[in-house]
Amino acid sequence: MGELIFDCFVRCLLDAHQPLDLVRCVQQAARWSVGVWNVLGEASLDEDEEENTPAGEGVSAPTVEPEMGSQREEDPRTEEVPELQVDQDLSLPEVPREVEPPSPWERRRHKRVREPLNSQHSRRRSQDTRSVHFSKEKPLIVKRVNVPEIDTLFANIAEAFNKQQDDCLALQEAIEGLKETYYCSPASSLSVCIEKIQQEHRACNVQVHMEGYRFWLSAREKEVPEKLERVHKQVGELNRATKGVISMGTKLQEMICLVLQSQDNLMETVKLTNPEHLEWIRLEGNLRENIKKTRLAKEFSKQYIEEANHVLTEMSKSANLTL
């Protein structure tokens, strides 16, 4: 039986011209094999029945074949083999195209990794981005650069700025003291506070006098109340601080402008004076930090001068003058 199935399969293979015919040939050979298996199975059943028949019994009655068209009982061994589901698209998978390697120009164009910076450049970059701890309310402190002339210049700038800062703080404290003494709101102007002082001490005929950057209070009575005496001292301190801020501003701005205009020359001088590499790197960082602080001090000094000029404007209103 095996040879018969093989011959049928080979014959179908020879007749097949397309992949679909080959599949159908396989299905047909499977059906034939099942049919042959069923025939052999029935024959084996007949032989078993003859062997099991006892001796002396007559010949068994002939079997009556069912009429044409009648349905036979289904035998699980005679079930039809379901046809294979064949995908009609038997095309070969698309072979990916070989990707050409990028050219050297493209590799340089899409290169993302930067070349490492040298140690000197990296150190200089870190020094440039170093934060400067300096604000409007803090004193200016500079670092040495190991060049006497440059160190003296920065020291003079720091001294002048700190003096101007102290005067500005004294100016603010004097104004706050006057407002607290006469219960003026913090947002009220200085001229309003002076007007309130004049109203409270109307009997003393308090007047405001002003000459240039100098201003003061005067009273008609020789003996004045203690409260008015304190006001007289506070106004005197306010005048002293205002003149100090303005007088120091001009000198300070000149020194700061000298530094900012000659940064390259200062840098070259520090480098020539300190030829050792490590020492030059350290001192260069100090010089850059001093220059940054000096630039901030210039802006803070302008704000101090604006506050002092505002005091002069307010006092001129109280003295009925126009600046």
HUVENLIN-V253985 format. One record per pair of residues at least 24 apart in sequence whose ideal C-beta (glycine too) atoms are under 8 Angstrom apart, sorted by sequence separation. I is the first residue (numbers start at 1). GAP is how many residues later the second one is. D is the distance in Angstrom with one decimal. If there is no record, write none. Layout:
BEGIN
((I:GAP:D) (I:GAP:D))
END
This chain:
BEGIN
((5:24:6.3) (8:24:5.5) (201:24:7.0) (204:24:6.3) (215:24:5.4) (140:25:7.8) (214:25:6.2) (266:25:7.8) (139:26:6.7) (213:26:7.9) (5:27:6.6) (201:27:5.2) (5:28:5.0) (137:28:7.9) (263:28:6.0) (136:29:8.0) (213:29:6.9) (214:29:7.1) (213:30:4.9) (5:31:7.1) (197:31:7.7) (260:31:7.3) (4:32:6.8) (137:32:7.9) (259:32:6.5) (213:33:6.3) (197:34:5.9) (260:34:6.9) (1:35:5.5) (259:35:5.2) (260:35:6.5) (1:36:7.9) (41:36:6.1) (38:37:7.3) (256:38:5.4) (260:38:7.5) (1:39:6.8) (38:39:5.9) (256:39:7.8) (37:40:6.9) (38:40:5.2) (256:41:6.4) (257:41:7.9) (256:42:4.6) (34:43:7.8) (34:44:7.3) (252:45:7.6) (253:45:6.9) (256:45:7.5) (34:46:7.9) (181:46:7.1) (34:47:6.2) (253:48:6.6) (31:49:7.4) (181:49:7.0) (252:49:5.3) (31:50:6.4) (181:50:6.7) (30:51:5.1) (249:52:5.9) (178:53:6.7) (181:53:7.7) (249:53:8.0) (27:54:7.3) (249:55:6.9) (27:56:5.8) (178:56:5.5) (249:56:4.5) (27:57:6.4) (177:57:5.2) (178:57:7.5) (26:58:7.5) (245:59:5.1) (246:59:6.3) (249:59:7.8) (174:60:5.3) (178:60:7.7) (245:60:6.2) (23:61:6.3) (174:61:7.6) (245:62:7.2) (246:62:5.0) (23:63:5.1) (174:63:4.9) (175:63:6.6) (245:63:4.0) (246:63:7.4) (174:64:3.9) (20:66:6.8) (242:66:4.7) (170:67:6.5) (171:67:6.2) (174:67:6.4) (241:67:7.8) (20:68:7.9) (242:69:4.9) (20:70:7.8) (170:70:7.7) (171:70:3.9) (242:70:6.5) (19:71:5.1) (170:71:4.1) (171:71:5.8) (167:73:7.9) (168:73:7.2) (238:73:6.7) (167:74:4.5) (170:74:8.0) (171:74:6.5) (167:75:7.9) (167:77:3.6) (168:77:5.3) (167:78:4.7) (164:80:7.1) (163:81:7.1) (164:81:5.6) (167:81:7.0) (164:84:4.2) (163:85:5.7) (164:85:6.5) (160:88:5.6) (164:88:6.1) (160:91:5.9) (161:91:5.9) (160:92:4.4) (157:95:6.9) (160:95:6.8) (215:97:7.6) (157:98:5.0) (156:99:6.1) (157:99:6.2) (213:99:6.7) (215:100:4.5) (153:102:6.8) (157:102:7.0) (215:104:6.8) (153:105:7.4) (154:105:7.5) (210:105:5.8) (153:106:6.7) (210:106:6.0) (208:107:6.4) (210:109:4.4) (208:110:4.2) (209:110:6.3) (208:111:4.2) (210:111:5.7) (207:112:8.0) (150:116:5.8) (150:119:6.7) (150:120:6.8) (194:120:7.7) (190:121:6.4) (194:121:7.4) (147:122:5.9) (147:123:5.6) (191:123:4.5) (195:123:6.9) (146:124:7.2) (190:124:3.8) (191:124:7.6) (194:124:4.2) (145:125:5.1) (189:125:5.8) (190:125:7.0) (147:126:5.1) (191:126:4.3) (146:127:6.4) (191:127:5.1) (146:128:5.7) (190:128:7.8) (146:133:7.7) (165:135:7.5) (172:135:7.5) (154:136:5.2) (161:136:4.8) (168:136:4.2) (171:136:6.5) (175:136:7.5) (146:137:5.6) (150:137:7.6) (157:137:6.0) (164:137:6.1) (167:137:7.7) (171:137:6.5) (145:138:5.0) (144:139:8.0) (161:139:7.5) (165:139:6.9) (168:139:6.1) (154:140:7.3) (157:140:6.8) (161:140:6.4) (164:140:5.6) (168:140:7.3) (171:140:6.5) (145:141:5.3) (144:142:6.6) (145:142:4.8) (143:143:4.0) (145:145:7.1) (143:146:6.2) (143:147:6.1) (142:148:4.8) (142:151:6.6) (141:152:8.0) (140:153:6.0) (127:154:7.8) (130:155:7.0) (124:157:7.5) (127:157:7.0) (132:157:6.1) (140:157:5.5) (123:158:5.9) (127:158:4.0) (130:159:6.8) (134:159:5.0) (124:160:7.4) (128:160:6.5) (132:160:4.9) (120:161:7.4) (127:161:6.2) (132:161:5.8) (134:162:5.7) (134:163:7.8) (132:164:7.1) (136:164:4.9) (136:167:7.0))
END
